[in-house]
Amino acid sequence: MLYHQFSGYIILALLLFRMAWGFFGSRSSRFVSFVCSPAAVLRYAAGLLKRGTPRYLGHNPLGAWSILAMLLVLLIQSGTGLFANDDIFTEGPLANLVSKTTSDWLTRIHRLNSDVILILIVIHVMAVIFYLLVKRDNLIAPMVTGFKMWTGRADPTGGNSYIALGLALLSALAVFLLVR
């Protein structure tokens, strides 16, 4: 359980970083540049198998909503884990701040949400494979490196490495202070 808790703290710090990076990061990582309406997502999904589907330097409309869904379920997972208990030995670092009934309820959500996370992971991996094999768009390399081969017009505004480092350190510090 120690590894489980430590992993949860790391995930929470990464989530805090990603949310901050969504406001202060590179243009393609900012929420304002890729979050779109449900209608835009449906239009994009309807044309997905057609030739000439537009390519995106950052997240496409469907991918944007996938990112939001992943962030949400991971926030739910890490948030509920802070208050969860296993009725035997381990409690989340904030479990003593809520009643046992509330902690048990949050523990049930924590357990159920893990299945939702697994479903989203499978969908994400299948989508990446679809884009690689069907659309001939390698999404793996940009996810790892942060760079994408692009022949279209692009705004060169990138993220600042010092801001990224500062946000990462602040995120880690926030989680450390929260769980201590």
C-alpha positions in Angstrom: 0.0 0.0 0.0 3.0 2.3 0.5 3.8 2.1 -3.2 0.1 2.6 -4.0 -0.1 5.8 -1.9 3.2 7.1 -3.2 2.0 6.5 -6.8 -1.2 8.4 -6.0 0.9 11.4 -4.7 2.9 11.4 -7.9 -0.2 11.2 -10.1 -1.8 14.1 -8.1 1.4 16.2 -8.6 1.4 15.4 -12.3 -2.3 16.3 -12.6 -1.7 19.6 -10.8 1.2 20.3 -13.2 -0.8 19.4 -16.3 -3.7 21.6 -15.2 -1.3 24.5 -14.6 0.4 23.8 -17.9 -3.0 24.0 -19.5 -3.0 27.7 -18.7 0.7 28.6 -18.8 2.2 26.1 -21.2 2.9 26.0 -24.9 0.1 27.1 -27.2 -0.9 23.6 -28.2 -1.1 22.5 -24.6 -3.3 25.3 -23.4 -6.9 24.3 -22.7 -8.1 27.4 -24.5 -6.5 26.3 -27.7 -7.9 22.8 -27.9 -11.1 22.4 -25.9 -14.1 22.7 -28.2 -17.8 22.3 -28.3 -19.7 18.9 -28.3 -20.9 19.8 -31.8 -17.3 20.2 -33.0 -16.4 16.8 -31.5 -19.4 15.2 -33.2 -18.6 16.8 -36.6 -15.0 15.6 -36.3 -16.0 12.1 -35.2 -18.5 11.8 -38.1 -15.8 12.6 -40.6 -13.1 10.5 -39.0 -13.1 7.7 -41.6 -13.3 10.1 -44.6 -10.3 11.1 -46.6 -9.1 14.6 -45.9 -9.9 14.7 -42.2 -8.1 17.7 -40.9 -4.8 17.1 -39.1 -4.1 19.0 -35.9 -0.7 20.1 -34.6 -2.1 19.7 -31.1 -5.1 17.8 -29.9 -8.0 17.1 -32.3 -11.5 17.7 -31.0 -12.0 14.1 -30.0 -8.6 13.9 -28.4 -9.2 17.1 -26.5 -12.3 15.6 -24.8 -10.4 12.4 -24.2 -7.7 14.5 -22.4 -10.4 16.2 -20.3 -12.0 12.8 -19.4 -8.6 11.4 -18.4 -7.8 14.4 -16.2 -11.3 14.2 -14.6 -11.1 10.5 -13.7 -7.5 10.8 -12.5 -8.5 13.7 -10.3 -11.4 11.7 -8.9 -9.1 8.8 -8.3 -6.4 10.8 -6.5 -8.9 13.0 -4.7 -10.9 10.1 -3.3 -7.7 8.2 -2.5 -6.8 11.0 -0.1 -9.8 10.1 2.0 -10.1 6.4 1.4 -9.5 3.5 3.8 -9.2 -0.2 3.5 -10.8 -1.1 6.8 -7.7 -2.9 7.9 -4.5 -1.0 7.9 -4.3 1.9 5.5 -6.1 5.2 5.3 -5.5 8.1 3.0 -3.7 11.0 4.6 -6.9 13.1 4.9 -9.3 10.3 6.0 -9.3 11.6 9.5 -10.9 14.8 8.2 -14.2 13.1 7.2 -16.5 10.7 8.9 -16.1 6.9 8.5 -19.2 6.8 6.4 -17.9 9.5 4.1 -14.5 7.7 3.9 -16.3 4.4 3.0 -18.3 6.2 0.3 -15.2 7.8 -1.2 -13.4 4.4 -1.0 -16.2 2.8 -3.1 -15.9 5.6 -5.7 -12.1 5.1 -5.7 -12.6 1.4 -6.4 -15.3 1.9 -9.1 -13.3 4.7 -10.8 -10.3 2.5 -11.3 -12.5 0.5 -13.8 -13.3 3.7 -15.6 -9.6 4.6 -15.8 -8.8 1.2 -17.3 -11.6 1.7 -19.9 -10.2 5.1 -20.9 -6.7 3.6 -21.1 -7.9 0.9 -23.5 -9.8 3.5 -25.6 -6.8 5.8 -25.7 -4.4 3.0 -26.8 -6.9 1.9 -29.5 -7.2 5.5 -30.7 -3.4 5.9 -31.0 -3.2 2.6 -32.9 -6.1 3.7 -35.2 -4.3 7.0 -36.0 -1.1 5.2 -36.6 -2.4 2.4 -38.9 -5.5 4.0 -40.5 -4.8 7.8 -40.5 -1.0 7.4 -40.9 -0.5 9.9 -38.1 2.1 9.0 -35.5 0.8 10.3 -32.2 3.2 8.3 -30.1 6.4 10.3 -30.8 4.8 13.7 -30.1 3.4 12.3 -26.8 6.9 11.3 -25.7 9.0 14.1 -27.2 6.6 17.0 -27.3 7.5 17.6 -30.9 5.5 16.7 -34.1 6.5 16.7 -37.7 4.4 19.4 -39.3 4.2 20.7 -42.8 1.3 23.1 -42.2 1.2 26.6 -40.8 2.0 26.7 -37.1 2.4 29.3 -34.4 5.9 28.7 -33.1 4.9 29.7 -29.5 6.4 27.0 -27.4 6.4 26.4 -23.7 9.1 27.9 -21.5 11.2 25.2 -19.8 11.8 27.3 -16.7 8.1 27.8 -16.3 7.5 24.1 -16.7 10.2 23.3 -14.1 8.7 25.9 -11.7 5.2 24.5 -12.1 6.4 21.0 -11.6 8.2 21.9 -8.4 5.2 23.9 -7.2 2.9 20.9 -7.9 5.2 18.5 -6.1 5.4 20.9 -3.1 1.6 21.4 -3.0 1.1 17.6 -2.8 3.8 17.2 -0.2 2.2 19.9 2.0 -1.2 18.4 1.4 -0.3 14.9 2.5 1.9 15.9 5.4 
